[in-house]
């Protein structure tokens, strides 16, 4: 199965094509993630998403998630493999005490209107006559209904997802140990040889060797021909294929560099890793330094979505971040609450109490002053699903009603407003990054990283193989 | 030739071992080249003077979040908003009202560090060697916070973060050096390095003779030049503001918690293999408190009994430098760092490489445009 380039991505590809990149040319021909088809329930399909690659979705295109149980600093939350779901219909009103020193039993913000877990994460219910297929199975819920599971974990959709193939309920590029237990979007395996993985990043989904180093292609090569000579080989290492590897499989092929020495090609271009990219450097396993070498390109399976027109990428002391038209670093707010069902608390449809605490010591006015919204120009719009313009009621921090007086049209990333920070004085400043609880991952702000020199892609990013 | 051999040692521990046994003499002969010598920092900690009897803390150590958060709201508030979110908000936006909890400062007058202002004041410390006028009010505040004492969590981790986390590789290069024994006019330039430190067979000790390529792409913020002199092997420099890359394991992927030091200066005993001594200056209170929080969030502050809202108030109270031009209140706290460096060969990226990097950055960035 192949899904071809959506119109939203044409500008990216054309921009890269203008640079004469052979890699980009092949990207244009097959610009989306190839995956290995697998048996699925009849109502399940695979959709291509901009940042998370191919994911399972329902008939309407709403992406599926699972919630595998994970230990927290105190206790454990999530669904246990093969067991009945822990995301239930009852409304939880007190904290679980997973993050010391804060005890369990504290009343949650806006407890009276807090939704039940299943209102935020509707179970993917199975019909009574549904039959298990492949990795998909069926589990009974407490109320007697049947729910699909994938690889043993109950499957849900997200009430926050408003568009098909646009998973904003949770993302693969956000998670970290102390983020709480995030739901994970699920999808089929990437169709790559066993030596490779596909890594999600804001710049796109790229290939890496399974042991870490990023995979590159060279402008000096031609389709199915390596021109990497002795000097080149001092810095670049061809990714070699075993003798048993097939000559061609989908987008993958093999060339023979010399008798018996076989090198993988991706979209016809020979692939390499950079020798200087250490396989055992846990802080920089996916460094992008090779892309600084003229003529060398990261092997993207697909490029990421366009940032809004007028925005820019700024260098910082740690890599590159997205900045607003004035060059100010922009931030997203991420939050998971401390209830047993660990609901997100970073979306305009949810309580703003957590954000207000870390952006203004619970003073909404101070909050807007410290972390102002990024106002969208009149008529501004995005050409993709990752970035959007939303209408916000600044008094409540929630989505404004249509035509509401005083509403602000602001830029949003994954359906959540973005902000700048009052303490940033110059392009590249990052004072608002990691601002909040647990380095900003549990309840706080982070820059949108396009390139991280010091390990952003280490633990946060799920790698698909 | 020796230099080449030493560099190659970085690629194999076995080779490193073979060379290290006799490396000091070889490095000594070649380390000062073209009137320049580099060093990479492998140890950093706050200058905290401790006695076995803990005499400097007669009232004991301060308590931390575990002890004080249950008392955070006197009325026994049982909401997330009134406890957790109020406390976290207070850390990020600390107030200056009177602390509701008592704070235990270091008493006495024995301390470590440098005389930063050239004066002997009533709050200054005297070193165990008898040097008077030492300015280290950071010690006055932190000396009774367990986290910052020698067996506290931060004191254990700081040296590791400095030597093992690539973001923190900190290099100084001495140029215009005629002699490491005596030279009235040398230049000290600070950089961030990009290479792993050269270790001994244990992996815990560090060797001279490694190399460090300077980070001219991302690390420009950390470059600062100091005029200095060497007298009897002791390097001292003028004072300047300095931003030091100071990430932690917890922030490798979490944020940029660099520390801003005001009027920082070096005081180091230097030779062909080592530079050891103090860096002394003033920490900016606002910058430091956020650095501390980003480095160690509340669940981690528990380990060392650091209650940041109380520490902030204590820092403000004991601040002794850089008065705010509008309010007159001091904004910085005198401090000293115990630092140790090993000699390295400094490699400066040539212009072509630096330029290529910049252009490539544009190319990558355009992938999202």
Contacts between the chains, C-beta under 8 A, distances in Angstrom:
chain1	res1	chain2	res2	distance
A	11	B	369	8.0
A	12	B	367	6.7
A	12	B	368	7.5
A	12	B	369	7.5
A	15	B	366	5.7
A	15	B	367	8.0
A	15	B	369	6.4
A	16	B	366	7.2
A	16	B	367	6.6
A	19	B	363	6.6
A	19	B	366	7.8
A	73	B	299	5.8
A	95	B	80	5.6
A	95	B	84	7.8
A	99	B	84	7.9
A	99	B	299	5.9
A	100	B	66	7.3
A	100	B	299	5.2
A	100	B	302	6.4
A	101	B	65	4.8
A	101	B	66	4.6
A	101	B	69	5.0
A	101	B	298	7.0
A	101	B	299	7.2
A	101	B	302	5.8
A	102	B	69	7.0
A	102	B	80	7.5
A	102	B	83	6.3
A	102	B	84	4.4
A	103	B	70	7.8
A	105	B	78	7.1
A	106	B	78	5.7
A	106	B	79	5.7
A	106	B	80	4.7
A	106	B	83	6.0
A	106	B	84	6.9
A	107	B	78	6.1
A	107	B	79	4.4
A	107	B	80	6.7
A	108	B	79	8.0
A	108	B	80	5.6
A	109	B	79	7.6
A	109	B	80	5.9
A	109	B	81	5.3
A	109	B	85	7.5
A	176	B	253	7.0
A	176	B	254	7.6
A	178	B	297	7.6
A	178	B	299	7.7
A	202	B	368	7.2
A	203	B	364	6.7
A	203	B	367	5.3
A	203	B	368	5.9
A	204	B	367	6.5
A	281	B	166	7.8
A	283	B	165	6.7
A	283	B	166	5.4
A	283	B	167	7.9
A	283	B	252	5.5
A	284	B	166	6.4
A	288	B	364	6.8
A	291	B	360	5.5
A	291	B	363	7.3
A	291	B	364	5.3
A	292	B	217	7.6
A	292	B	356	6.2
A	292	B	357	4.2
A	292	B	360	4.0
A	292	B	361	7.0
A	293	B	356	6.8
A	293	B	360	6.9
A	294	B	356	5.2
A	294	B	359	7.3
A	294	B	360	6.8
A	298	B	364	7.7
A	300	B	367	7.4
A	303	B	367	5.3
A	303	B	368	7.6
A	304	B	367	7.0
A	304	B	368	5.6
A	305	B	368	7.4
A	306	B	368	6.3
A	306	B	369	6.2
A	307	B	368	5.0
A	307	B	369	6.5
A	312	B	365	7.6
A	313	B	361	7.9
A	313	B	364	7.9
A	313	B	365	3.6
A	313	B	368	6.6
A	313	B	369	7.8
A	315	B	217	7.6
A	315	B	218	6.8
A	315	B	361	6.6
A	316	B	218	7.2
A	316	B	256	7.0
A	317	B	192	8.0
A	317	B	218	5.4
A	317	B	219	6.6
A	317	B	221	5.3
A	317	B	222	7.4
A	317	B	245	6.8
A	317	B	256	6.0
A	317	B	258	7.0
A	318	B	167	6.8
A	318	B	218	6.6
A	318	B	256	5.7
A	319	B	218	7.0
A	320	B	361	6.9
A	320	B	364	7.4
A	320	B	365	6.4
A	322	B	368	7.8
A	337	B	80	7.9
A	338	B	80	6.8
A	338	B	84	7.4
A	353	B	80	7.9
A	353	B	81	5.9
A	353	B	85	6.6
A	354	B	85	6.6
A	357	B	81	7.6
A	357	B	85	3.7
A	357	B	86	7.4
A	357	B	88	5.9
A	357	B	89	4.5
A	358	B	85	8.0
A	358	B	88	6.2
A	358	B	89	6.5
A	358	B	92	5.9
A	360	B	89	7.7
A	360	B	93	7.3
A	361	B	89	3.7
A	361	B	90	6.8
A	361	B	92	7.0
A	361	B	93	4.2
A	362	B	81	7.1
A	362	B	85	6.5
A	362	B	86	7.0
A	362	B	89	5.6
A	366	B	93	7.8
A	430	B	255	7.3
A	430	B	256	4.5
A	431	B	290	7.7
A	433	B	255	4.7
A	433	B	256	5.8
A	434	B	251	6.5
A	434	B	254	4.5
A	434	B	255	2.4
A	434	B	256	7.4
A	434	B	257	7.4
A	434	B	294	5.0
A	435	B	92	7.0
A	435	B	255	7.6
A	435	B	290	8.0
A	435	B	294	7.6
A	436	B	88	7.4
A	436	B	92	7.4
A	437	B	88	5.2
A	437	B	297	6.3
A	437	B	298	7.1
A	438	B	297	4.9
A	438	B	299	7.3
A	439	B	250	6.4
A	439	B	251	6.3
A	439	B	254	3.6
A	439	B	255	5.8
A	439	B	294	6.1
A	439	B	297	5.8
A	440	B	254	6.9
A	440	B	255	6.7
A	441	B	254	6.9
A	443	B	88	7.4
A	446	B	255	7.8
A	450	B	364	7.5
A	450	B	365	6.8
A	450	B	368	6.2
A	451	B	364	6.4
A	452	B	253	7.1
A	453	B	167	7.8
A	453	B	218	5.9
A	454	B	165	7.8
A	454	B	166	6.1
A	454	B	167	4.7
A	454	B	247	7.2
A	454	B	252	5.6
A	454	B	253	7.1
A	455	B	252	4.8
A	455	B	253	5.0
A	456	B	253	5.0
A	458	B	252	7.5
A	458	B	253	6.1
A	459	B	253	6.7
A	460	B	253	6.2
